[in-house]
Amino acid sequence: MTDVIQERVAGPPPLEAHARTALMEGRHGDPHQVLGPHAATVNGESGVVIRVMQPDAADAFVIRDGIASAMRAEGDGFFSVFLRGPAVPFRYSFRFIAPDGTVLDHSDVSCEA
């Protein structure tokens, strides 16, 4: 069973407009510079920012150690979350919810950043 949490933590800064457009148009030269896990400090707290682009999802979660952390919808199919504490690398997976309620799990994602 997966427990769902929704922390009230400041999220990562929004995507810059040019990076968002380039990703949406498939012409970003280095999508992993923006998407995926990145070590970060938010409001003085160390952790990891994870950002994903899943245009067909209505909702998204990162699952780590059986706990699902709700990702913040950023529009245009982008989602992000700031996880306090973990250092890279660590293992996690994604859960996406389609507009019709269909659940799609992407398992065994390994953060190697």
C-alpha positions as CSV (number, residue, x, y, z in Angstrom):
1,M,0.0,0.0,0.0
2,T,1.1,3.5,-0.7
3,D,0.6,6.4,1.7
4,V,-0.1,9.8,0.1
5,I,1.3,13.0,1.6
6,Q,0.9,16.5,0.5
7,E,3.5,18.7,2.2
8,R,3.0,22.4,2.4
9,V,6.6,23.2,1.2
10,A,7.6,25.9,-1.2
11,G,8.1,24.3,-4.5
12,P,10.9,24.7,-7.0
13,P,11.1,27.9,-9.1
14,P,8.9,27.7,-12.2
15,L,10.4,26.8,-15.5
16,E,11.8,29.6,-17.5
17,A,9.5,30.3,-20.5
18,H,12.2,29.6,-23.1
19,A,13.0,26.2,-21.6
20,R,9.3,25.3,-21.3
21,T,8.7,26.2,-25.0
22,A,11.8,24.3,-26.2
23,L,10.7,21.2,-24.2
24,M,7.2,21.3,-25.5
25,E,8.4,21.7,-29.1
26,G,11.0,18.9,-28.7
27,R,14.0,21.1,-29.5
28,H,15.6,21.5,-26.0
29,G,19.3,20.6,-26.4
30,D,19.5,19.0,-22.9
31,P,16.1,18.1,-21.4
32,H,17.8,16.4,-18.4
33,Q,19.1,19.8,-17.4
34,V,15.5,20.7,-16.6
35,L,13.6,17.4,-16.2
36,G,14.4,14.7,-13.6
37,P,16.0,15.0,-10.2
38,H,18.3,17.8,-9.2
39,A,19.9,18.6,-5.8
40,A,18.4,21.8,-4.5
41,T,17.9,24.1,-1.5
42,V,14.5,25.6,-1.0
43,N,13.9,28.0,1.9
44,G,17.2,26.8,3.5
45,E,16.2,23.1,3.4
46,S,18.3,20.7,1.4
47,G,16.7,18.1,-0.8
48,V,15.9,17.2,-4.4
49,V,13.7,18.8,-7.0
50,I,12.1,16.4,-9.4
51,R,10.4,17.8,-12.5
52,V,8.6,15.7,-15.2
53,M,6.7,16.4,-18.4
54,Q,3.7,14.1,-18.9
55,P,1.1,15.9,-21.1
56,D,-1.5,13.2,-20.8
57,A,-1.6,13.3,-17.0
58,A,-4.1,15.2,-14.8
59,D,-2.1,14.5,-11.7
60,A,1.3,13.1,-10.7
61,F,3.1,11.7,-7.7
62,V,6.6,10.7,-6.8
63,I,6.7,7.5,-4.8
64,R,9.7,6.8,-2.5
65,D,9.8,4.2,0.3
66,G,6.1,3.5,-0.1
67,I,5.1,7.2,0.3
68,A,3.5,9.1,-2.6
69,S,4.3,12.8,-2.6
70,A,2.0,14.9,-4.7
71,M,3.6,16.9,-7.5
72,R,2.6,20.4,-8.2
73,A,1.0,20.9,-11.7
74,E,2.8,23.7,-13.5
75,G,0.6,23.6,-16.7
76,D,1.3,22.3,-20.1
77,G,1.9,18.8,-18.7
78,F,4.7,19.8,-16.4
79,F,4.8,18.6,-12.7
80,S,7.3,19.3,-10.0
81,V,8.0,18.4,-6.4
82,F,10.6,19.3,-3.8
83,L,11.5,16.4,-1.5
84,R,13.3,17.4,1.8
85,G,16.3,15.4,2.8
86,P,17.2,12.9,0.2
87,A,20.5,13.2,-1.5
88,V,21.1,11.9,-5.0
89,P,21.2,9.1,-6.0
90,F,18.0,7.4,-4.6
91,R,15.3,5.2,-6.0
92,Y,11.8,6.4,-6.8
93,S,8.9,5.9,-9.2
94,F,6.1,8.0,-10.7
95,R,2.4,7.6,-10.6
96,F,0.4,9.5,-13.2
97,I,-3.4,9.9,-13.1
98,A,-5.1,10.5,-16.5
99,P,-8.1,12.8,-16.8
100,D,-10.4,9.7,-17.0
101,G,-8.9,8.3,-13.7
102,T,-6.7,5.7,-15.2
103,V,-3.6,5.1,-13.1
104,L,-0.2,4.6,-14.8
105,D,2.8,3.7,-12.6
106,H,6.4,4.1,-13.9
107,S,8.4,1.9,-11.5
108,D,12.1,1.5,-10.7
109,V,13.3,4.9,-11.7
110,S,16.8,5.4,-10.3
111,C,18.1,8.8,-9.5
112,E,21.7,8.9,-10.7
113,A,22.1,12.7,-10.9
